[in-house]
Amino acid sequence: MPFVSRRKFLFEAGGGLSGLALAALLDQQGLLAGPTPCSAPGASSPFSPRKPHFEPRAKAVISLFMSGGVSQVDTFDYKPALIKYAGQPLEGKGEIVVRQGHPGPLMPSPFRFQRYGQSGLEVSELFPHLASHIDELAIIKSVVGRSNDHVMAHYELATGTVRMGAPSLGSWVTYGLGSESRNLPAFVVIFDARGGPFGGPANWTAGYMPALYQGTVFRAAGDPILDLRPPSGVSAEQQKARLELLAQLNALDEARNPANSELAARIASYELAYRMQACAPEAADISQESEATRKLYGLDDPVTEPFGRQCLMARRLVERGVRFVQLYHGGLGNQNTDTWDAHGDVRSNHAQHAAETDLPIAGLLKDLKARGLIDTTLVIWQSEFGRMPISQRGLGRDHNPGTMTIWMTGAKIKGGQAIGASDEFGYKAEVQPVSVHDLHATILHLLGMDHTRLTYAYQGRQMRLTDVYGEPIPQITA
């Protein structure tokens, strides 16, 4: 009998492998004894849940990204010195670097600030609804970025580096922890109906990791995912036959190329897409919610309805086991009016966008708390950089990565605290500067992962989200 290699035998034994592939598909569809369709992925799945490094305080993240650059001195970082020295030049801070030129004098906020809650933290009049939750928020007033360019700053917050091509935070979380849902992606992105954020899909890329760890984009209205439903004229039996044939071909290819991680990712993606046909529309169907819940998120008001819909979908997704939900407010339809990029008039720009987001975010926090989800869900509000305390073209403010304000809540974080501080004018972080690497290390810590141990081998190096830097923020992780 001629010698037959193991690889050739596996390749040519198509019938047996196809039977295994079909059995796997039937099992994943709940047609064999075993896990129910809504249970977590099986142990062999690349999405299977993985143990964290230590006991986590959160199992899901909702990231609220205000694209365009929110002004810290007009929202959560009150600076009375801007009133005292209004109209005077910003001096004693070294070279003043602006992005678009036209640097003016110090400009006080056009918005009134007031103390709220037992903590007495100051909040701008822009956020009357969110202010009622102030004792639940940990406000970090000294986050420092590395770029005053929108795209590079977006990439830094998303991936830890200002260059495109690195895995995003959501991808690292999915890689490290897997998924708790068989039928929905572990990492979902929902962006503004007016357009995507600066930098586009590179914000939710898997970078050098297998593609299955990248974010899946859901639309806030209509079909959550384009082309998710089978084409008209294709019956369920026809689709099943096609998938069975695809499973056979993929299994043969996988046997020939067992080290091809891209193939394994593609197979897992196909299988997940099939299961999503039933589950994704249901998860995004907010018509099932009560009128009271819809009103809580502002769905009865055309101003708040778009972002309210995004926030409500985020709650429904984490409720169903999605690990990381990234929401973007502000889209590149018209950069000057559709994002928080307030070069021309900070009053009109921020008043518009705060009105669109304040009620929905407050509704999300209240709903998560009412449903017992807030203690296991980390909610983070952020932007790509802050803005200058000096005026630009009279009424606007230019980009400022020297300090920005970010807040967190949920995950048993102590609320009602301000962490770090900027200088008297809100120009540079001065007390406890927090880098983006520190921020990412903190988020991973809350999810039960040591950022120094979460690594991925690439080009001869163990890569990290935080590179060789980062320390968890002690007031958050305490």
Legacy VTK file of the C-alpha trace (Angstrom):
# vtk DataFile Version 3.0
C-alpha trace
ASCII
DATASET POLYDATA
POINTS 478 float
0.000 0.000 0.000
1.542 3.371 -0.976
2.429 5.826 1.769
-0.189 8.546 2.326
0.736 11.603 4.336
-1.548 12.768 7.111
-2.144 16.100 5.343
-3.136 14.363 2.079
-5.386 11.967 3.952
-7.196 14.825 5.706
-7.523 16.751 2.465
-8.921 13.817 0.511
-11.236 12.595 3.275
-13.777 15.218 2.280
-16.840 13.254 3.247
-15.824 12.912 6.856
-14.766 16.533 7.219
-17.918 17.821 5.568
-19.951 15.741 7.968
-18.083 17.286 10.882
-18.603 20.755 9.422
-22.328 20.125 8.956
-22.615 18.785 12.488
-20.895 21.941 13.768
-23.295 24.164 11.854
-26.316 22.208 13.091
-25.010 22.425 16.626
-24.522 26.183 16.343
-28.078 26.515 15.028
-29.396 24.667 18.065
-30.534 21.658 16.014
-28.448 19.185 17.977
-28.445 18.511 21.676
-26.306 21.038 23.474
-26.263 24.785 24.016
-29.351 26.816 23.300
-29.206 29.324 20.411
-28.735 32.232 22.793
-25.974 30.706 24.884
-22.325 31.680 24.739
-20.074 30.403 21.928
-18.676 26.904 22.241
-15.172 26.234 23.506
-13.837 25.753 19.968
-15.061 29.129 18.728
-12.602 32.040 18.423
-15.322 34.051 20.171
-15.533 31.665 23.138
-15.488 33.411 26.540
-12.049 33.534 28.127
-11.159 33.957 31.760
-9.893 37.400 32.761
-6.619 37.784 34.618
-8.462 38.636 37.837
-11.983 39.280 39.084
-13.544 41.925 36.807
-15.733 44.799 37.907
-17.329 45.146 34.474
-18.175 42.683 31.752
-19.272 45.199 29.095
-18.338 48.683 27.917
-20.438 51.433 26.336
-18.178 54.131 24.922
-19.813 57.478 24.091
-17.485 59.336 21.720
-18.240 62.988 20.998
-16.452 63.439 17.675
-14.960 66.823 16.849
-13.355 67.893 20.124
-15.448 68.951 23.127
-14.372 72.081 24.980
-13.504 71.167 28.558
-13.824 74.763 29.801
-17.406 74.933 28.493
-18.627 71.610 29.890
-17.070 70.107 33.061
-13.914 72.124 33.817
-15.053 75.504 35.127
-12.384 78.223 35.035
-13.313 81.506 36.786
-9.873 82.874 35.820
-11.156 83.134 32.248
-13.712 85.661 33.484
-11.158 87.578 35.546
-8.614 87.836 32.713
-11.006 87.921 29.764
-9.576 89.743 26.758
-5.968 89.423 27.910
-3.355 87.321 26.075
-2.445 83.843 27.328
1.045 84.311 28.702
3.525 82.381 30.789
2.713 79.045 29.149
5.473 78.880 26.573
4.756 78.701 22.851
1.011 78.630 22.144
0.436 76.042 19.391
-2.855 76.331 17.494
-4.154 74.186 14.667
-5.884 76.675 12.378
-4.278 79.970 13.374
-6.105 83.172 14.415
-5.210 82.921 18.142
-7.117 85.464 20.180
-7.194 86.482 23.849
-8.520 84.516 26.798
-12.256 83.932 26.362
-14.596 83.002 29.224
-17.229 80.369 28.694
-20.527 81.682 27.337
-22.292 79.076 29.488
-23.202 79.323 33.163
-21.858 76.724 35.601
-23.557 75.438 38.725
-22.702 73.007 41.520
-24.763 69.828 41.678
-25.287 66.879 43.994
-23.666 66.111 47.309
-20.251 66.282 45.632
-20.814 69.880 44.542
-19.049 69.311 41.243
-19.583 72.064 38.702
-21.403 71.347 35.445
-22.219 73.638 32.554
-25.806 74.575 31.803
-25.316 72.541 28.606
-26.044 69.329 30.556
-29.043 69.845 32.866
-30.121 66.180 32.687
-26.667 64.686 33.040
-26.004 67.034 35.979
-28.575 65.095 38.002
-26.207 62.081 37.784
-23.103 63.991 38.848
-22.639 61.970 42.040
-22.374 58.845 39.887
-19.613 60.203 37.617
-15.847 60.134 38.034
-14.669 63.154 36.033
-11.051 63.041 34.841
-9.965 66.624 34.136
-6.355 66.043 33.095
-6.314 63.653 30.131
-3.519 64.476 27.683
-3.387 63.621 23.993
-0.494 63.654 21.532
-2.000 65.274 18.431
-4.149 68.279 17.562
-5.214 66.638 14.298
-8.714 65.134 14.348
-7.843 61.883 12.583
-4.663 61.111 14.513
-6.319 62.062 17.809
-9.237 59.742 17.017
-6.779 56.931 16.335
-4.978 57.536 19.614
-8.170 57.282 21.662
-9.283 54.256 19.636
-6.030 52.299 19.333
-3.413 53.869 21.600
-1.349 55.192 18.702
-1.744 58.165 16.364
-0.981 55.958 13.335
-3.591 53.860 11.570
-3.324 50.081 11.471
-3.218 49.151 15.156
-6.029 47.120 16.759
-8.725 49.174 18.417
-9.623 49.023 22.095
-12.788 47.063 21.295
-10.719 44.541 19.331
-8.301 44.081 22.255
-11.235 43.550 24.623
-12.813 40.982 22.277
-9.462 39.226 21.782
-8.853 39.128 25.524
-12.291 38.140 26.780
-14.210 36.662 23.842
-17.968 36.998 23.595
-20.926 36.182 25.813
-23.282 35.921 22.829
-23.416 33.246 20.122
-25.591 35.285 17.806
-24.287 38.837 18.024
-20.830 40.326 17.508
-18.715 40.949 20.587
-17.796 44.442 19.333
-20.450 46.692 17.776
-20.063 50.221 16.389
-22.975 52.625 15.839
-22.134 55.996 14.356
-24.027 59.203 13.678
-26.571 59.094 10.846
-24.944 62.293 9.504
-21.757 60.390 8.744
-18.925 58.429 10.274
-16.265 59.914 12.571
-12.918 61.379 11.571
-10.642 58.558 10.384
-13.477 56.190 9.439
-13.243 52.410 9.901
-9.631 52.558 11.122
-11.198 53.559 14.467
-12.641 50.051 14.916
-10.107 47.991 12.982
-8.557 44.762 14.233
-5.226 45.920 12.802
-2.668 43.119 12.791
-5.034 40.758 14.624
-7.371 38.373 12.763
-10.215 40.244 11.124
-12.902 38.631 13.262
-11.924 40.913 16.160
-12.822 44.124 14.312
-15.975 46.066 15.129
-19.235 45.308 13.328
-21.114 48.423 12.241
-24.817 48.574 13.120
-27.044 51.266 11.682
-29.219 53.157 14.153
-32.236 53.069 11.803
-33.570 50.558 9.290
-31.838 47.203 8.891
-29.050 47.185 11.499
-26.632 45.624 9.006
-26.782 46.070 5.242
-27.230 42.888 3.186
-27.899 40.862 6.332
-31.129 39.374 5.009
-31.029 36.735 2.246
-31.703 38.019 -1.289
-35.311 37.895 -2.440
-36.102 34.622 -4.142
-33.676 32.573 -2.034
-35.528 30.105 0.174
-34.369 28.957 3.590
-33.629 25.510 2.123
-31.476 27.021 -0.635
-29.565 29.162 1.814
-28.990 26.176 4.102
-27.668 24.115 1.162
-25.302 26.907 0.175
-23.997 27.225 3.717
-23.475 23.484 3.991
-21.453 23.495 0.764
-19.490 26.505 1.981
-18.781 24.714 5.257
-17.457 21.681 3.346
-15.173 23.792 1.169
-13.922 25.793 4.125
-13.220 22.624 6.101
-11.189 21.215 3.210
-9.223 24.436 2.882
-8.659 24.579 6.625
-7.280 21.033 6.568
-4.851 21.992 3.800
-3.805 25.203 5.560
-4.165 24.617 9.307
-2.036 27.659 10.198
-4.164 30.108 8.213
-5.819 32.232 10.895
-7.545 34.373 8.262
-9.484 31.345 7.060
-10.597 30.465 10.583
-11.715 34.081 11.029
-13.642 33.961 7.766
-15.410 30.731 8.720
-16.341 32.142 12.118
-17.586 35.344 10.479
-19.779 33.447 8.011
-21.281 31.360 10.772
-21.902 34.394 12.963
-23.477 36.283 10.040
-25.924 33.431 9.511
-26.971 33.421 13.153
-27.211 37.205 13.147
-29.941 37.100 10.505
-32.361 36.130 13.242
-30.854 37.915 16.238
-29.497 41.260 15.018
-32.854 42.644 13.814
-34.464 41.683 17.133
-31.663 43.275 19.155
-32.015 46.530 17.215
-35.819 46.552 17.237
-36.585 49.311 19.721
-40.303 49.177 18.861
-40.512 46.470 21.540
-39.703 49.055 24.207
-42.421 50.741 26.273
-43.459 54.318 25.620
-41.984 55.295 28.974
-38.599 53.861 28.002
-38.696 55.510 24.590
-39.455 58.852 26.223
-36.644 58.306 28.737
-34.180 58.271 25.819
-35.817 61.220 24.074
-37.320 59.311 21.162
-40.375 61.567 21.269
-38.288 64.620 20.294
-36.692 65.036 16.840
-33.659 66.738 18.438
-32.795 63.886 20.796
-34.253 60.966 18.834
-31.182 60.098 16.695
-28.676 59.752 19.529
-31.390 58.459 21.857
-31.920 55.596 19.433
-28.190 54.833 19.489
-28.117 54.820 23.305
-31.177 52.591 23.556
-29.664 50.142 21.067
-26.484 50.102 23.152
-28.440 49.087 26.240
-30.244 46.348 24.302
-26.943 45.036 22.950
-25.114 44.797 26.290
-28.248 43.220 27.717
-27.826 40.487 25.092
-24.166 39.831 25.780
-22.341 42.222 23.459
-19.010 42.969 25.074
-18.099 46.420 23.666
-20.443 49.007 22.132
-18.892 52.089 20.536
-21.268 54.997 19.884
-20.203 58.063 17.897
-22.001 61.384 18.048
-20.963 63.855 15.375
-20.522 62.796 11.763
-18.700 64.161 8.762
-21.691 65.422 6.842
-20.760 69.049 7.502
-17.696 69.215 9.746
-18.493 72.684 11.096
-22.080 71.963 12.137
-22.410 68.172 12.362
-19.504 67.606 14.788
-18.312 69.250 18.021
-15.572 71.076 16.066
-16.306 74.609 17.327
-13.893 76.807 15.361
-16.515 79.378 14.415
-18.846 79.752 17.401
-18.525 77.541 20.457
-21.847 78.749 21.870
-24.011 77.684 18.946
-22.014 74.536 18.182
-21.923 73.107 21.701
-25.494 74.166 22.485
-26.686 72.187 19.459
-24.760 69.017 20.196
-25.298 69.035 23.943
-29.044 69.340 23.324
-28.841 66.279 21.085
-26.988 64.132 23.644
-27.718 65.297 27.207
-31.136 63.672 27.669
-30.275 60.390 25.881
-27.111 59.868 27.941
-28.926 60.613 31.189
-31.669 58.222 30.078
-29.116 55.510 29.363
-27.585 55.833 32.839
-30.994 55.758 34.509
-32.110 52.744 32.463
-28.922 50.763 33.120
-29.352 51.408 36.827
-33.019 50.409 36.828
-32.235 47.132 35.049
-29.360 46.202 37.346
-26.784 46.583 34.570
-24.855 49.625 35.756
-22.603 47.742 38.192
-21.375 45.408 35.437
-21.235 47.960 32.612
-18.553 50.608 32.218
-19.817 53.783 30.546
-17.193 56.217 29.305
-17.766 59.679 27.743
-14.890 61.055 25.729
-13.697 63.150 22.798
-10.472 63.245 20.782
-9.073 66.400 22.445
-10.131 69.520 24.311
-10.246 73.094 23.061
-8.268 76.261 23.673
-9.134 78.750 26.453
-8.354 81.545 23.968
-10.732 82.657 21.256
-10.486 81.905 17.566
-12.054 84.240 15.015
-13.883 85.959 17.836
-16.282 83.300 19.117
-14.691 79.915 18.383
-12.024 77.763 20.022
-9.184 75.839 18.352
-7.976 72.292 19.106
-6.130 71.572 22.358
-4.673 68.130 23.160
-2.942 69.598 26.227
-5.912 68.761 28.425
-9.339 67.246 27.950
-12.095 66.073 30.240
-13.411 62.507 30.195
-15.815 60.868 32.601
-16.576 57.288 33.602
-19.389 55.662 35.514
-20.697 52.183 36.297
-18.455 49.209 37.120
-18.679 50.139 40.828
-16.563 53.250 40.212
-16.751 55.808 43.011
-18.832 58.676 41.677
-18.890 62.334 42.566
-15.127 62.752 42.264
-12.907 64.960 40.138
-9.562 63.411 39.203
-6.601 65.560 38.192
-6.782 69.202 37.189
-5.762 71.552 34.414
-4.089 74.912 35.007
-6.043 78.012 35.996
-7.067 78.670 32.376
-7.732 75.089 31.250
-4.820 75.112 28.803
-2.613 72.258 30.054
-3.042 69.327 32.437
-1.257 70.282 35.625
-2.280 67.918 38.452
-2.051 64.151 37.797
-1.783 64.190 33.982
-3.461 61.095 32.541
-2.214 59.697 29.227
-4.357 57.731 26.809
-2.270 54.679 27.743
-3.277 55.251 31.389
-6.891 55.513 30.280
-6.715 52.241 28.337
-4.911 50.468 31.191
-7.741 51.563 33.488
-10.472 50.276 31.179
-8.760 46.901 30.808
-8.272 46.708 34.582
-11.993 47.217 35.183
-12.648 44.337 32.766
-10.314 42.091 34.745
-7.278 42.333 32.471
-3.725 43.376 33.276
-2.685 45.584 30.365
0.914 44.315 30.600
-0.220 40.700 30.195
-2.701 41.246 27.357
-0.346 40.764 24.403
-0.439 39.638 20.782
2.602 38.263 18.938
3.324 40.285 15.810
6.553 40.693 13.841
8.655 39.149 16.556
7.287 41.281 19.363
4.593 40.871 21.999
2.394 43.854 21.154
0.225 45.663 23.723
-2.606 48.140 23.505
-0.607 50.338 25.872
2.768 49.755 24.141
5.312 49.921 27.009
3.462 52.577 29.011
0.337 53.051 31.083
-0.764 52.871 34.692
-4.363 52.353 35.833
-5.874 55.469 37.404
-5.879 54.646 41.140
-9.003 56.648 42.014
-10.950 54.678 39.368
-9.636 51.201 40.137
-9.654 51.548 43.932
LINES 1 479
478 0 1 2 3 4 5 6 7 8 9 10 11 12 13 14 15 16 17 18 19 20 21 22 23 24 25 26 27 28 29 30 31 32 33 34 35 36 37 38 39 40 41 42 43 44 45 46 47 48 49 50 51 52 53 54 55 56 57 58 59 60 61 62 63 64 65 66 67 68 69 70 71 72 73 74 75 76 77 78 79 80 81 82 83 84 85 86 87 88 89 90 91 92 93 94 95 96 97 98 99 100 101 102 103 104 105 106 107 108 109 110 111 112 113 114 115 116 117 118 119 120 121 122 123 124 125 126 127 128 129 130 131 132 133 134 135 136 137 138 139 140 141 142 143 144 145 146 147 148 149 150 151 152 153 154 155 156 157 158 159 160 161 162 163 164 165 166 167 168 169 170 171 172 173 174 175 176 177 178 179 180 181 182 183 184 185 186 187 188 189 190 191 192 193 194 195 196 197 198 199 200 201 202 203 204 205 206 207 208 209 210 211 212 213 214 215 216 217 218 219 220 221 222 223 224 225 226 227 228 229 230 231 232 233 234 235 236 237 238 239 240 241 242 243 244 245 246 247 248 249 250 251 252 253 254 255 256 257 258 259 260 261 262 263 264 265 266 267 268 269 270 271 272 273 274 275 276 277 278 279 280 281 282 283 284 285 286 287 288 289 290 291 292 293 294 295 296 297 298 299 300 301 302 303 304 305 306 307 308 309 310 311 312 313 314 315 316 317 318 319 320 321 322 323 324 325 326 327 328 329 330 331 332 333 334 335 336 337 338 339 340 341 342 343 344 345 346 347 348 349 350 351 352 353 354 355 356 357 358 359 360 361 362 363 364 365 366 367 368 369 370 371 372 373 374 375 376 377 378 379 380 381 382 383 384 385 386 387 388 389 390 391 392 393 394 395 396 397 398 399 400 401 402 403 404 405 406 407 408 409 410 411 412 413 414 415 416 417 418 419 420 421 422 423 424 425 426 427 428 429 430 431 432 433 434 435 436 437 438 439 440 441 442 443 444 445 446 447 448 449 450 451 452 453 454 455 456 457 458 459 460 461 462 463 464 465 466 467 468 469 470 471 472 473 474 475 476 477
